[in-house]
Amino acid sequence: MTDPATQKPPQRATIRMVAERAGVSTATVSYVLRGANVPISEATAARVRRAAETLGYRANSAAQAMRTGSNGLLLLSLQVIGDPWALAVQESISRVASANGLTALIQADGDWYETARRVQPDLLYIDNPEDDDAPRLTEMARAGQRIVAMSDTLEPRGFDVVRSLAGPGAALVMEHVTTLTGDVAYLGRGEATRQGDRRRAYLDAVDAGRVSARRLLDYDGSRTDAFRTAQRCLTRPDRPRAIVCNTDYAALAAIQAAQSLGLRVPQDVYVAGLGNTPAGASSSPSLTTAGPRDFFEAQAKLLVRAATGAGTPGTMHDFTWQLFVRESTRPTR
């Protein structure tokens, strides 16, 4: 019987072992796993990633940082962690980053400036920074920090901006729902938020006479309160025939609220959201919504390219919203 004390620890996989298994050079392995902007065929890249996964290879981030000035870290500063949109952002970025030898760090408290200074990530991604953060972002970009900001208002000044305007998408949802009924309520966060363009699409429909009466349902932003607010609305004798929600997050809560009362979606009440999240697409019933097509995957690839120095810093990336009509508003016979 072998004495455990005399056993050698399992050998850690090296970049050379990955190269030999994939039949490529160590330089090619490094380029693929770092996502470097080098012309390598997708078949070769896939072979390298499979070899790395099979061998359990993990890049030595400390050595890589000393050698290249890169530590392979993506710092993601997200306003909300638990809603379907944020979860889809986290999942897609983490998956694509990992496939390219990078690691995504999630921060929820909003103090991205101090964290970025301490961690020195290859890329800082910020979900909806304040407008007065622009000078600090420009300063950091000039100092060499790669930055991508998700913002409807900031302009790219040395850092990239992802722009995905919800207002036109909200208008598409309202146009669709009001072809089914004029009895529509809006479940949202109130006027003192950044989602005023979503609320405005509903109010415009009221002003145009496409909605018979203004019914604004304000909730505090949590799924629990969205559920309770929708439930209270749906227990009234004059319950609305449709509820349009400011997010898929709220819309899924509204569907749950309707079902808890024995109401059928869409037979008894239509429900629509905004964001086009995977959770909405896979729910039962599937959720009518608006949002960019394949946004989460495309944004994740964009961030990896930016983290590895591909592209030109200071670029605007526009993602246009479109309507996705699904089961939650499809009329039944």
Phi, psi and omega in degrees: 000135183285134177283118180305331183291336182263354181287140176278141177297150180302141182290132178285135180297141180245166179296329178292321179296320178296317180298316180295319182292323181275348181072036180227178177278161176296329178297319179296319177301313180299315180299315183294312185287338176268353182068031183294152181280071182232137182291099178231133183296152180296326179296317179294317180298319179296321179296320178295315181296322177296318180296317180297318180293317180298319182276351182071032183285133174232130181295143175280098187295327180293315179294321179297319180297319180293324186278323189240351186078011181241138177249002176073020184253137171246118179264119181252115177259107185247139180291319182231138183263325195264353183276164184303324180296309182296321179296321178293321176300311181299313184297313184293316181293316180299318182293311182292322178297314181299320179295342180250020176074020181246163181236130179264128175253129183259131175235133184247350187272355174085353181274059186291332185295308181294321179295317180296321178296323182282318186274329183055059183290160173295331179213138172250121177248127183236126177273111176054063173293160177289155179300325181282003172278349186305314180300320181291321178297319179296319178298315180295320179296320178295331179279358176108358180283125175282132186222138168233124180247132174271109187206141175272350188236329183289149174256148181289115178232076183090343176238154180281152175233130170263119181245128181217084188287123185277335186307309179299325178293320178297322178296323178296319179296315180297320179298318180293310184296322183284352169281344180265323182198152174263357182267083189235132172254156179240123178257113185208192188261001183094178187281333187275042178227175179278002183259028181298331180291332177289315177297322182299323179299322177292313181296325176297321178293324175297311182298328181278356179082007179279341172248129190290327181208141181287119180226094181263125180247106182267137174227169190273004179102346180270154178295324180299315182287328175298318178298310183295319181294316178295320181296316178299318180296320185281350176270353180287150177300328180259041183303147181288156177281340181214147173234122173258132187245153184287342178215162170299325179306309180290324182294320177296324176293322179294321176298316178299319179297316179298314181295327179293338180264004181081014178271147181259138175248117015257003188301319182259330179209133173276143176226135177223151180235194178216134178135332182053057179273154174302326179297321178291321181293330185260001182287170178233109000287159177294149193263127169290135186200180171223150180171175176290147176283132176055033185299315189294317179293316182295319180293320179300316179294323177299316181294320179295319177298317180295321182296330183264009175086006177282153179082181182248119178302144181092031182256142172267129179245109182265133175239112184275138179276148174219165184272138175235104181272121182231196192296331188291348176228013180278120180300143178253153181280000000 
